[in-house]
Amino acid sequence: MSPSTSPYTPFTSPSTPSTPSTSARVGPRGLFVRPAGGDGVVLHTVVEGSGPVVVLSAGLAMAWFDWDPVAELLAAQGRTVVTFDRPGHGLSGPALAPATAAGEAHRIAGLLDALGPHLPGAGAGAGAGPSGEGDPRTGIGPVTVVGHSIAGFHVEAFARLYPERTAAVVLVDASVEEDPRTALPAAWRHGAARALGRAVTAVGLPAALGPAARRSVVRASRVVGGDPAARDLVRRCYRTGRVWRGALLENAGYLDAAAEVLALGVTHPLTVPATVLAGHDGTDGRGALRWLDRQAGLAERLGARLDVAEPAGHLVMMDRPHQVTRAILDATDPDRRTGRDTGRETGRDTGR
C-alpha cells in the first residue's frame, strides 16, 4: 500500500462522528475507531480503494497487514477494502472478554456504521447483494465479508444475522468443528487464559520471543517463504502482552464460538452466496486430504461453492493472494454461483 495511493486523505476530518457515541481519528496507517454500542474497544482499521465494500478479518493472533497482498489487488479491482484488528490483535485495544460469534458479527456491523460516512465511493448501490438493500443509515450497500481461520465463524455469523447487509461471504481456510464439545466450563477456561496471559507478560515472554514466535508460525503455515510483514510492524504488535493475552483469550472461546455458529445455522438460514476456499499443499498426505474433506463438508453445510487453493498452506492469503482475490470477486458474480447447488465444485489454480 504505497503512500501515493493512501486511502486516508479523504479522512481529513474523521474526528466528527456520525453519532455522539461513535468516534474515529486518523492513525498511522488508517483509523482508530470506537464503534457505537458493544464493549467500547477501539479498533485499528485500514481502508483502501473505492467502490463496493469488502471486509477482511484475519485468523487467530494475526494482524491487518497479513491481508496486504489481497487488499492491494482488491483495491486495484475497484473495491473499498476494510481491514481491521479484532480486540487484542494488531493495534486494536485489549480484549475484554472471549470473542463470541454473534459478538464479532455485531462488531463488524458497528464498525461499518462508524465508517460509513468516511468510506470513499461506497455509495448506497455499491456491492449490491441478493436483497440489494444495504443499510440506509450508512449509505453502504451490502458488503462482502471474508474471514480466515477462526474469523470464518465471525463472518458466517454476520451473514446469518445481517443478511440484508451482506452481498456474499467467503471463508478462507476457515476453522471447522463438526461436533464442538468442551471438557471444562467456560469460566474455568477463560480464567486460565487470563492467568496465563498475565503470567507470560509478567516474565517478559512477549518482548523476548514474540516476533520470533510470530515468524516461526508464519513459516510453518506457508508452503514456501517466510514472513513477508515488515519487521517494525511485527515488533510493534508482537512484543506486547496485549496481543498474547488477546490470542489466548480468543482461543479459550474457540469451541464455544464453533458451537454458537452451528446453533445459528438452525435459527438463521444462510441466504447469501457463500464460498469456501480451502488451502491444500498439493500432497496426498492423510492430514491434507482429511482437511480438504472437512472443508468440503463445510461447503456442503453452507450450500457454498468450494474452491481449492493449491499449493497453499493455512495462510492462503500469503501463498495465493491472486486466487483469494478472484474468489472474493467471483462471490458476487451470478455466473459463478452454480457451484452452490452441490457445494463440491473445485477450482484449482497453479498460478501465483
KAFENSUL-V995476 format. One record per residue. N is the residue number from 1. RES is the residue in one small letter. SS is DSSP state (A for helix, B for strand, O for the rest). BURIAL is + if it has 24 or more other ideal C-beta (glycine too) atoms within 12 Angstrom, else -. Layout:
# KAFENSUL-V995476
n=[N,N]
res=[RES,RES]
ss=[SS,SS]
burial=[BURIAL,BURIAL]
This chain:
# KAFENSUL-V995476
n=[1,2,3,4,5,6,7,8,9,10,11,12,13,14,15,16,17,18,19,20,21,22,23,24,25,26,27,28,29,30,31,32,33,34,35,36,37,38,39,40,41,42,43,44,45,46,47,48,49,50,51,52,53,54,55,56,57,58,59,60,61,62,63,64,65,66,67,68,69,70,71,72,73,74,75,76,77,78,79,80,81,82,83,84,85,86,87,88,89,90,91,92,93,94,95,96,97,98,99,100,101,102,103,104,105,106,107,108,109,110,111,112,113,114,115,116,117,118,119,120,121,122,123,124,125,126,127,128,129,130,131,132,133,134,135,136,137,138,139,140,141,142,143,144,145,146,147,148,149,150,151,152,153,154,155,156,157,158,159,160,161,162,163,164,165,166,167,168,169,170,171,172,173,174,175,176,177,178,179,180,181,182,183,184,185,186,187,188,189,190,191,192,193,194,195,196,197,198,199,200,201,202,203,204,205,206,207,208,209,210,211,212,213,214,215,216,217,218,219,220,221,222,223,224,225,226,227,228,229,230,231,232,233,234,235,236,237,238,239,240,241,242,243,244,245,246,247,248,249,250,251,252,253,254,255,256,257,258,259,260,261,262,263,264,265,266,267,268,269,270,271,272,273,274,275,276,277,278,279,280,281,282,283,284,285,286,287,288,289,290,291,292,293,294,295,296,297,298,299,300,301,302,303,304,305,306,307,308,309,310,311,312,313,314,315,316,317,318,319,320,321,322,323,324,325,326,327,328,329,330,331,332,333,334,335,336,337,338,339,340,341,342,343,344,345,346,347,348,349,350,351,352]
res=[m,s,p,s,t,s,p,y,t,p,f,t,s,p,s,t,p,s,t,p,s,t,s,a,r,v,g,p,r,g,l,f,v,r,p,a,g,g,d,g,v,v,l,h,t,v,v,e,g,s,g,p,v,v,v,l,s,a,g,l,a,m,a,w,f,d,w,d,p,v,a,e,l,l,a,a,q,g,r,t,v,v,t,f,d,r,p,g,h,g,l,s,g,p,a,l,a,p,a,t,a,a,g,e,a,h,r,i,a,g,l,l,d,a,l,g,p,h,l,p,g,a,g,a,g,a,g,a,g,p,s,g,e,g,d,p,r,t,g,i,g,p,v,t,v,v,g,h,s,i,a,g,f,h,v,e,a,f,a,r,l,y,p,e,r,t,a,a,v,v,l,v,d,a,s,v,e,e,d,p,r,t,a,l,p,a,a,w,r,h,g,a,a,r,a,l,g,r,a,v,t,a,v,g,l,p,a,a,l,g,p,a,a,r,r,s,v,v,r,a,s,r,v,v,g,g,d,p,a,a,r,d,l,v,r,r,c,y,r,t,g,r,v,w,r,g,a,l,l,e,n,a,g,y,l,d,a,a,a,e,v,l,a,l,g,v,t,h,p,l,t,v,p,a,t,v,l,a,g,h,d,g,t,d,g,r,g,a,l,r,w,l,d,r,q,a,g,l,a,e,r,l,g,a,r,l,d,v,a,e,p,a,g,h,l,v,m,m,d,r,p,h,q,v,t,r,a,i,l,d,a,t,d,p,d,r,r,t,g,r,d,t,g,r,e,t,g,r,d,t,g,r]
ss=[O,O,A,A,A,O,O,O,A,A,A,O,O,O,O,O,O,O,O,O,O,O,B,B,B,B,O,O,O,O,B,B,B,B,O,O,O,O,O,O,O,O,B,B,B,B,B,B,O,O,O,B,B,B,B,B,B,O,O,O,O,O,O,A,A,A,A,A,A,A,A,A,A,A,A,A,O,O,B,B,B,B,B,B,O,O,O,O,O,O,O,O,O,O,O,O,O,O,O,O,A,A,A,A,A,A,A,A,A,A,A,A,A,A,A,A,A,A,O,O,O,O,O,O,O,O,O,O,O,O,O,O,O,O,B,O,O,O,O,B,O,O,B,B,B,B,B,B,O,O,A,A,A,A,A,A,A,A,A,A,A,O,A,A,A,B,B,B,B,B,B,B,O,O,O,O,O,O,O,O,O,O,O,O,O,A,A,A,A,A,A,A,A,A,A,A,A,A,A,A,A,A,O,O,A,A,A,A,A,A,A,A,A,A,A,A,A,A,A,A,O,O,O,O,O,O,O,O,O,O,A,A,A,A,A,A,A,A,O,O,A,A,A,A,A,A,A,A,A,A,A,A,O,A,A,A,A,A,A,A,A,A,A,A,A,A,A,O,O,O,O,O,B,B,B,B,B,B,B,B,O,O,O,O,O,A,A,A,A,A,A,A,A,A,A,A,A,A,A,A,A,A,O,O,B,B,B,B,B,B,O,O,O,O,O,A,A,A,A,O,A,A,A,A,A,A,A,A,A,A,O,O,O,A,A,A,A,A,A,A,A,O,O,O,O,O,O,O,O,O,O,O]
burial=[+,-,-,-,-,-,+,+,-,-,+,-,-,+,-,-,-,+,-,-,-,+,+,+,+,+,+,-,+,+,+,+,+,+,+,+,-,+,+,-,+,+,+,+,+,+,+,+,+,+,+,+,+,+,+,+,+,+,+,+,+,+,+,+,+,+,+,+,+,+,+,+,+,+,+,-,+,-,+,+,+,+,+,+,+,+,+,+,+,+,+,+,+,+,+,+,+,+,+,+,+,+,+,+,+,+,+,+,+,+,+,+,+,+,+,+,+,+,+,+,+,+,-,-,-,+,+,+,+,+,-,-,+,+,+,-,-,+,+,+,+,+,+,+,+,+,+,+,+,+,+,+,+,+,+,+,+,+,+,+,+,+,+,+,+,+,+,+,+,+,+,+,+,+,+,+,+,-,-,-,-,-,-,-,-,-,-,-,+,+,-,-,+,+,-,-,+,-,-,+,+,-,-,-,+,+,-,-,-,+,+,-,+,+,-,-,+,+,-,-,+,+,+,-,-,-,+,+,+,-,-,-,+,+,-,+,+,+,+,+,+,+,+,+,+,+,+,+,+,+,+,+,+,+,+,+,+,+,+,+,+,+,-,+,+,-,-,+,-,+,+,+,+,+,+,+,+,+,+,+,+,-,-,-,-,-,-,+,-,-,+,+,-,+,+,+,-,+,+,+,+,+,+,+,+,+,+,+,+,+,+,+,+,+,+,+,+,+,+,+,+,+,+,+,+,+,+,+,+,+,+,+,-,-,-,+,+,-,+,+,-,-,+,+,+,-,+,-,+,-,-,-]
